[in-house]
């Protein structure tokens, strides 16, 4: 284990829950930021159909 000596300073009964709580808080904050700062996520979660992407028609080539 790379960080095996860490458990001589921090007990696993304390370090593991703190680590798991930190991961949960970080994940929640990222998901909250995505939900609040985008428009398509709210529509997707409310069941709105995605908008169809329309490709531009290629320009006709003029031959001489």
N, C-alpha and C positions, 0 to 999 in steps of 0.2 A: 504494500500500500504506500502510495506516495506521501500522504500526509498522516502517517501512522502516529507520529510523535505529537500531533495536535491533540489527541485524546488524553495525553498526560496533563494538558493544561485545561482543556474543556471536557467535562464529563459528557459521554454520549447521551445521557438522559436529558441534558440541557441543550447540547449542540444540534442534535438531530431535529427536535421540534422547532428550534429557531430557524434552521435551514429550510424546513418544509413550509413554515409560515412565510418566510421571505419569498420563496418560490410562488406560493399562492397569491401573495399580495402583488408581486410583480406581474403575474399572469392576469390577475383581475384588472390591474391598472392599464395594461396594454389593451385588453379587450374593451375596456371602458373608453379609452382614448380613440380606438378605431370606431366604436359605435357613435361617439359624440362628434367626431370630426369628418365623417363621410356621409354622403347622402344615399348611396346605394345599399348600405348595410341595413338602414332602417326600412327601406322598401322591401328588401329581401326577407327580413324577419317578419314583416307584416303580410307577406304572401304576394307581393307585387311581381308581375311577370317582368323578366329582364327586357330591356329595350333591344330591338333587333338592330344589329349593326349593318348599315347600308354602305356598300363599297361604291366608290365613285366610278362611273362608266369611263372606260379608257377612251382617250381622245382618238378620233379617226385620223389615220395617217393620210397625208396628201401626197399622191405620187405624181411626178412630172413626166 
